[in-house]
Amino acid sequence: ETGVTQTPRHLVMGMTNKKSLKCEQHLGHNAMYWYKQSAKKPLELMFVYNFKEQTENNSVPSRFSPECPNSSHLFLHLHTLQPEDSALYLCASSQERDGSYEQYFGPGTRLTVT
Amino acid sequence: GQNIDQPTEMTATEGAIVQINCTYQTSGFNGLFWYQQHAGEAPTFLSYNVLDGLEEKGRFSSFLSRSKGYSYLLLKELQMKDSASYLCAVRDGDYKLSFGAGTTVTVRA
């Protein structure tokens, strides 16, 4: 595997379900991100982890719970979601150093909440 | 809050040139990115500008004017495969990117 991978690619869940999204980066980066992408809206930054420490929580509802066990893996635990949470969830990683802040994105998980 | 504006849609003919404008008002500025996103795929990096001026990379060029809060992405010799959404993003803090809503470019034969 190369780059940033995400599983599952598609997920349908009911409002009472609990599920988790997984992201893995194979680039040796030190920062990882969760974004939400809804139709016709800008990507919304949800969480940022730098060296496993959460550095940003962008006022995300508590029904979204991130976990970063190491610098290569990132999870997003979901519970009691709402239909408006249906969106594409993108994971990204970057290596923060002078002159290079490019974020590499995974293919995303298309989430549908019924 | 952050404000990043770009047109919603643009259409152009194969072989032509298209310029996608982006204006921004952000609390901080540490560079501006352009990403390309094909339908159903991940955004992929196109360019990064942190100083004023034009950066050229093959058929794609990106321009930045920090004093005007303005950037554009220029796509030359358009090809059908360039049909995609183009995202303007400002790095406005450590690890933080704020995105515009994206410009959908349709290339017609």
HADDOCK unambig.tbl for C-alpha pairs under 7 A between the chains (distance, minus, plus):
assign (segid A and resid 40 and name CA) (segid B and resid 101 and name CA) 6.22 0.50 0.50
assign (segid A and resid 41 and name CA) (segid B and resid 101 and name CA) 4.94 0.50 0.50
assign (segid A and resid 42 and name CA) (segid B and resid 99 and name CA) 5.50 0.50 0.50
assign (segid A and resid 42 and name CA) (segid B and resid 100 and name CA) 5.15 0.50 0.50
assign (segid A and resid 42 and name CA) (segid B and resid 101 and name CA) 3.83 0.50 0.50
assign (segid A and resid 42 and name CA) (segid B and resid 102 and name CA) 6.86 0.50 0.50
assign (segid A and resid 43 and name CA) (segid B and resid 99 and name CA) 5.81 0.50 0.50
assign (segid A and resid 105 and name CA) (segid B and resid 42 and name CA) 5.74 0.50 0.50
assign (segid A and resid 105 and name CA) (segid B and resid 43 and name CA) 6.13 0.50 0.50
assign (segid A and resid 105 and name CA) (segid B and resid 44 and name CA) 7.00 0.50 0.50
assign (segid A and resid 106 and name CA) (segid B and resid 42 and name CA) 5.74 0.50 0.50
assign (segid A and resid 107 and name CA) (segid B and resid 41 and name CA) 5.46 0.50 0.50
assign (segid A and resid 107 and name CA) (segid B and resid 42 and name CA) 4.45 0.50 0.50
assign (segid A and resid 108 and name CA) (segid B and resid 42 and name CA) 6.63 0.50 0.50
